[in-house]
Amino acid sequence: MPKTFDLIVFDWDGTLMDSAAAIASAIRAAARDLGLEPPSDAQARHVIGLGLQDALAQALPQLEPHRYAEISERYRYHYLSQDRDLSLFTGIAELLAELSGAGHMLAVATGKSRLGLNRALEASGVGGFFQGTRCADECFSKPHPQMLEELMAEFGTRSEATLMIGDTTHDLQMARNAGVAALAVSYGAHPRRTLEAESPLLCADTVVDLAAWLRTNG
């Protein structure tokens, strides 16, 4: 069957990497380090996918801007203390290999920094599957469409031949802003009901469900 989507763009945290709980925990711990009331787990999960400064500003609106650098340092400390224990969701490496083998171009659009994504790609062993990546410290943060627009321009793909896959409303809104179709996964940071409100093509509850849809429709 001919491919529907030439370019498939994945979010990283909560979509490929099982890291949403670690990120939320690190945000909450960083707030406590600064003597602030930590956000709830749901509030911390809601900002996953944004650039770090945007995420911390939303999760901790009481934080004064001159303390952003301080809390960012504490966040990184707590996240990196868990980083080596994180892994890809079961079945993701096989799915990426299958999609790559079928001729799809694969890319990542993430709220991680370039340093953080490069470290994650190397540690996970799947970096070779991706032809392009964009990070929040080199583009506007989601839901701005810049990451997708740059990837489409880099590979010469049309918006109707591009698919975004993510676990947050930030991913789905970015896709809509770029005129790109989107799939949601409910096993990451945002709950199914929140994702469904953005009208993705599918809200997959498991990697198995995601893979089955892509085999038929991708």
C-alpha positions as CSV (number, residue, x, y, z in Angstrom):
1,M,0.0,0.0,0.0
2,P,1.3,3.5,-0.7
3,K,2.3,5.6,2.3
4,T,-0.2,8.2,3.5
5,F,2.5,10.0,5.5
6,D,6.0,10.5,4.2
7,L,7.2,12.2,7.4
8,I,6.2,11.0,10.9
9,V,7.2,13.3,13.8
10,F,7.3,12.0,17.3
11,D,7.3,13.8,20.6
12,W,9.9,12.3,23.0
13,D,8.9,12.4,26.7
14,G,5.8,10.4,27.4
15,T,5.5,9.3,23.7
16,L,8.6,7.3,23.1
17,M,10.3,7.5,26.5
18,D,8.6,6.5,29.7
19,S,9.6,9.6,31.5
20,A,6.5,11.6,32.4
21,A,6.5,10.5,36.0
22,A,10.2,11.4,36.4
23,I,9.6,14.9,34.9
24,A,6.6,15.6,37.1
25,S,8.5,14.4,40.2
26,A,11.5,16.6,39.3
27,I,9.3,19.7,38.9
28,R,7.7,19.1,42.3
29,A,11.1,18.4,44.0
30,A,12.6,21.6,42.5
31,A,9.7,23.6,43.9
32,R,10.2,22.2,47.4
33,D,14.0,23.0,47.1
34,L,13.1,26.7,46.6
35,G,10.6,26.7,49.5
36,L,7.6,26.9,47.1
37,E,4.3,25.0,47.3
38,P,4.8,22.3,44.7
39,P,2.2,21.9,42.0
40,S,0.1,18.8,42.0
41,D,1.2,15.8,40.0
42,A,-1.6,16.6,37.4
43,Q,-0.4,20.2,37.2
44,A,3.2,19.1,36.7
45,R,2.2,16.6,34.1
46,H,0.2,19.2,32.2
47,V,3.3,21.3,31.4
48,I,5.3,18.4,30.0
49,G,6.3,19.0,26.4
50,L,6.8,22.7,26.8
51,G,10.2,24.3,26.9
52,L,11.7,24.2,30.4
53,Q,11.2,27.9,31.2
54,D,7.7,27.9,29.9
55,A,6.9,24.7,31.7
56,L,8.2,26.0,35.1
57,A,6.4,29.4,34.6
58,Q,3.1,27.6,34.1
59,A,3.5,25.0,36.8
60,L,4.7,27.6,39.3
61,P,3.0,30.9,38.5
62,Q,4.1,32.3,41.9
63,L,7.8,32.0,40.9
64,E,9.5,35.3,40.3
65,P,11.2,35.5,36.9
66,H,14.7,36.2,38.4
67,R,14.5,32.7,40.0
68,Y,13.9,30.8,36.8
69,A,17.6,29.9,36.4
70,E,17.7,28.7,40.0
71,I,14.7,26.4,39.7
72,S,15.9,25.2,36.3
73,E,19.2,24.0,37.9
74,R,17.3,22.2,40.7
75,Y,14.9,20.6,38.1
76,R,17.9,19.3,36.1
77,Y,19.5,17.9,39.3
78,H,16.4,15.9,40.2
79,Y,15.6,14.8,36.7
80,L,19.2,13.7,36.0
81,S,19.2,11.7,39.2
82,Q,16.5,9.5,37.6
83,D,17.7,9.7,34.0
84,R,19.7,6.5,33.8
85,D,16.8,4.4,35.0
86,L,14.4,5.6,32.2
87,S,13.6,3.5,29.2
88,L,11.6,3.5,26.0
89,F,8.1,2.2,26.2
90,T,7.9,-1.5,25.4
91,G,7.6,-1.9,21.6
92,I,8.8,1.5,20.6
93,A,12.2,0.4,19.2
94,E,10.5,-2.2,17.1
95,L,7.9,0.2,15.9
96,L,10.6,2.8,14.8
97,A,12.5,0.0,13.0
98,E,9.3,-1.1,11.2
99,L,8.4,2.5,10.1
100,S,11.9,3.2,9.0
101,G,12.0,0.0,7.0
102,A,8.7,0.9,5.3
103,G,10.3,4.0,4.0
104,H,8.9,6.7,6.3
105,M,11.1,9.6,7.3
106,L,11.1,9.9,11.1
107,A,11.8,12.9,13.2
108,V,11.5,14.2,16.8
109,A,9.9,17.5,18.0
110,T,10.5,17.9,21.7
111,G,10.4,20.2,24.7
112,K,13.8,18.8,25.7
113,S,17.0,20.8,25.2
114,R,19.4,19.8,22.5
115,L,21.8,18.5,25.1
116,G,19.0,16.5,26.8
117,L,17.7,15.0,23.5
118,N,21.1,14.0,22.3
119,R,21.8,12.3,25.6
120,A,18.5,10.5,25.4
121,L,19.0,9.4,21.8
122,E,22.4,8.0,22.5
123,A,21.3,6.2,25.7
124,S,18.1,4.7,24.1
125,G,19.9,3.4,21.0
126,V,17.3,4.6,18.6
127,G,18.9,7.8,17.4
128,G,19.8,6.2,14.0
129,F,16.1,6.0,13.1
130,F,15.6,9.7,13.0
131,Q,16.5,11.9,10.0
132,G,15.7,15.2,11.9
133,T,15.1,16.6,15.3
134,R,14.0,19.9,16.8
135,C,14.3,21.0,20.4
136,A,12.7,23.8,22.5
137,D,16.0,25.6,23.1
138,E,16.4,26.2,19.3
139,C,12.8,26.8,18.3
140,F,9.7,28.4,19.8
141,S,8.1,26.2,22.4
142,K,5.0,24.1,21.5
143,P,2.2,24.8,20.5
144,H,4.0,27.2,18.1
145,P,4.3,25.4,14.8
146,Q,8.0,26.3,14.1
147,M,9.4,22.8,14.9
148,L,7.0,21.1,12.4
149,E,7.4,23.8,9.8
150,E,11.2,23.6,9.9
151,L,11.1,19.8,9.7
152,M,8.7,19.9,6.7
153,A,10.9,22.4,5.0
154,E,14.1,20.4,5.7
155,F,12.6,17.3,4.1
156,G,10.5,18.9,1.4
157,T,7.3,17.3,2.7
158,R,3.8,18.8,2.4
159,S,1.6,19.3,5.5
160,E,-0.9,16.7,4.3
161,A,1.9,14.1,4.1
162,T,3.1,14.8,7.6
163,L,1.9,13.2,10.9
164,M,2.6,14.3,14.5
165,I,2.4,11.8,17.3
166,G,2.4,13.0,20.9
167,D,1.0,12.5,24.4
168,T,0.0,16.1,25.2
169,T,-2.4,18.7,24.0
170,H,0.7,20.9,23.3
171,D,1.7,18.3,20.6
172,L,-1.8,18.2,19.1
173,Q,-2.2,22.0,19.1
174,M,1.2,22.4,17.5
175,A,0.1,20.0,14.7
176,R,-3.1,21.9,14.2
177,N,-1.2,25.2,14.0
178,A,1.1,23.7,11.4
179,G,-1.8,22.2,9.4
180,V,-0.7,18.7,10.1
181,A,-2.6,15.5,11.1
182,A,-2.1,14.3,14.7
183,L,-2.3,11.1,16.7
184,A,-2.5,11.1,20.5
185,V,-1.2,8.5,22.9
186,S,-2.9,8.3,26.3
187,Y,-0.1,6.4,28.1
188,G,2.0,9.5,28.7
189,A,1.5,12.8,30.4
190,H,-2.1,14.0,29.6
191,P,-5.3,12.0,30.2
192,R,-7.4,10.6,27.4
193,R,-10.3,13.0,27.9
194,T,-8.1,16.0,27.6
195,L,-6.4,14.6,24.4
196,E,-9.7,13.7,22.8
197,A,-10.9,17.3,23.2
198,E,-8.3,18.2,20.5
199,S,-9.8,15.7,18.0
200,P,-6.8,13.7,17.0
201,L,-7.2,11.0,14.3
202,L,-6.7,8.4,17.1
203,C,-6.1,8.3,20.8
204,A,-4.0,5.1,21.3
205,D,-4.0,3.6,24.7
206,T,-0.9,1.4,24.0
207,V,2.0,1.1,21.7
208,V,0.4,-1.9,20.2
209,D,-2.7,0.2,19.3
210,L,-0.5,2.9,17.9
211,A,1.5,0.4,15.7
212,A,-1.7,-1.2,14.4
213,W,-3.1,2.1,13.3
214,L,0.1,3.1,11.6
215,R,0.3,-0.2,9.7
216,T,-3.2,0.3,8.3
217,N,-3.3,4.1,7.9
218,G,0.3,5.4,7.9
